[in-house]
Amino acid sequence: MTCSQPVTPQLRHTVKFFNKEEWSFTDHTLVLPAVSVGNVGQLATDLLLENLDPRPCKIGQLFHTALEPVVGNSGNGNLMTACELFHHAAQKILILQFHSPVTRKNLSHFVEFLVSWIHQCGFKDVMCLSSSLASLRNDIQLNQTTMRYLAGTGLNPSKLQQIHALGWTELEAGVLQDEGNNGVSVGVSVRIPGGGIARDFFVACNSAQIPILTLVFFASDGDNTPESMTLLDNANQLCQFIPPSSNGEVRFKIPSSWGYFNGGTKPAGIF
C-alpha cells in the first residue's frame, strides 16, 4: 500500500514528502509522541532519533491548522517545523516528531485526519509515547511503577506476551464524574490527564482497527530528561530499536538540542 499526500483545496492539512510523492510504509512501525505534560514523549522521540543507527532521514513534514505554527533551528543547524517525518529504512520505522501542541478546538479534527492517514499508509503497528500528570495518580499508582501501557485490541499477540513478560502494568480505568449532577459517577473510562491527544488518538486507532500501543509516563512540569530516558528504555526493551553495547547495556547519546533548554549563555556585555 502506498502512502500519498491527502490535501484539501485550501491546504489546511497535508503530508508533504520532500523527494517523492508516494511512499510505501507496509510492514513499518509508526512511532510518535503526544505533546503532553513535561514533554516526556517528545524528549523520548528526540532520544530515539539521536540513537538510531544510521540516523533516520527527514523525508517530509505534516501540516495541519490544529498545530500551532512554529519554525526555528533544530539545534544542529537545520530548519525545524511543527511536525516532521523521519524514516529509518533498515528497521522499517517512521517517526513523527511534534514541536508544537495541538489546539484543543481542533483536536478531534486533527486526530481524525491523522488516523485516516495512518490507515491509508498501512502501517504494521503504531507506538505512541506520552505522559500524564503525576499529581493526579491514585493510591495504587503512587505505590507502583511510573509507567503504564494501553494496548489496542489489534496488537500482535506475541507483542502482548512480551509486554506481560516485561512486567508492565496496564493503565487503570478511572471513574468519570458528571459535573452537572453533583459529581455523581456516570461510568468508567481510561483517562490520561495532561496527555494531549494520547487518549483520543488511542481510541480512534482502536476503532479503526489499527494496532496501537500507548506508553504513559507519570510526570510533572520541569526537566524531564531522566523520565524520557526511562520511557525510551522501556520502549527499547520491547522493540529493540537500539542495540546494547558490548557489556549488554544501552547507553543513550544526548541530542545536541537538549543543550538549549535554558537558552544560551548570557552576553558578558550586559553586566
Secondary structure, 3 states (H helix, E strand, C coil): CEECCCCCCCCCEEEEECCCCCEECCCCEEEEECCCHHHHHHHHHHHHHHHCCCCCEEEEEEEECCECCCEEECCCCCEEECEEEEEECCCCEEEEEECCCECHHHHHHHHHHHHHHHHHHCCCEEEEEEEEEHHHCCHHHHCCCCEEEEECCCCCHHHHHHHHHHCCCECCEEEEEEHHHCCEEEEEEECCCCCCCHHHHHHHHHHCCCCEEEEEEEECCCCCHHHHHHHHHHHHHHHCCCCCCCCCCCCCCCCHHHHHCCCCCCCHHHC
